[in-house]
Amino acid sequence: MPRTKKCRKVCRMPVADTFVANSAKDEAIILTVDEYECIRLVDYQGFSQEQCAEYMHVSRATAQLICDTARKKLASALVNGYTIRIEGGDYHLCDGEEAHCGCGGCQKHCKQKSDEE
């Protein structure tokens, strides 16, 4: 019997959830919210996979698998001209209870930064 999937912590939902290519085909690639978060942390924020795993509350191997799957989906969409939709997945949003979440992007931490300035 397989293990149940562990919910991954996500800082915030994406600003945009659909990206359409000029030659968009009928098929769409679905990128899950946790895959989006992994790409955001590793490729955009510059986290190591170990830091990403710690932040998302998963093992390093799981973070690597999430990133690899997300990158493959993104590459397929770019090469084949598919629409990308971000939806679903096993995740929970940052509740703001941590002193510092590590990415500085959740609503609580953004509000604290603007209050301090």
N, C-alpha and C positions, 0 to 999 in steps of 0.2 A: 504494500500500500504506500503510495507516494506521500511525502511530507506535505503539510498544508503550506501554502505560500505565506510568507511573512510580509505584512504591510510595510511599504517603504516610506520613509518620511520625505515629504515634498515641501519646499519652502513656500512656493506660491504657484498659482495656476499660470499658464502661459498667457502673454498679452494677446496673442493671436492664435487661434486653434486650427486654422485652415490656410494652406498655401497652395495656390493653383498655378501650374505651369502654363505658358502661352499655348502649348500644344496639348493641353490637358486631355487625357484619355478618360474613358468612362470609369476605369478602375482607380481606386484610391489606396494609398498606403496608409495604414493606421499605425501611428506612433503612440504608444501608451504614455500617460502622464509621467510614470516613473522612468521610462526611457528618455523622455524629454528632459527630466530633471538630471539624469545622469550625464547626458550630453551637455547640458547647461553648466553643470559643476566641473566636469573634466575638461571639455573643449573650450568653453567660453570663460569660466572663472579661473581655470588653470589648476584645479585641484588634482592631486595624484589620485589614482584609483583607491589607494588606502584611505585617504582623507574623505573621498566621496563615499566609500563604504561606511566609514564611521559616521558620517553625517546622515546618511540614509538609513542607518541601523540595519545593515546587512553585512554579510561577509565580503572580503575583498574579491573572492572568486565570483560571487553573485554580482557584484558591481561590474566586474570585467565582462561577465556574460551579458548583463543589461546593456552596457556600452557597445559591445560587439554587435548585438542584435539591432540596436538603434542605428548604428553606423551602416549596417548592411541595408536596412530599410531606407535610410536617407540616400545612399548611393543608388539604389534601385530606382527611387523616385526621380532623382536627378538625371540618371542615364536614360530612363525610359519615358520621361515626361509625365509621370503620374502626379496626381494631387496628393498632398500630405495632409492628413487630419490627425490632430492630437486629441485622444479621448481614451477613457477607460484605464484599466490597470489596477494593481493592488497597491494602494497608497493611502496615506492620511496626511492632511495638511499640517504644517508646523503650528503648534498650539501657542507658541510664544512663551512657554513656561521655562525654557532653557535660558540661562544667563546670556549665552551667545551661541547662535546656531552655526557659525562658521562661514556663512556666505554673505551675511549682511543684507539679505534680500527679502526676508519675511516682513509682513506688515508691522509687527511689533518693533523690530529692530530699525526699520526705516523711520517709523514715528519717533523713536528715541533719538535717532541721529538728528532729525529736523528740530526736535525740541531743544537739543543741546546747542544748536547753532544760533 
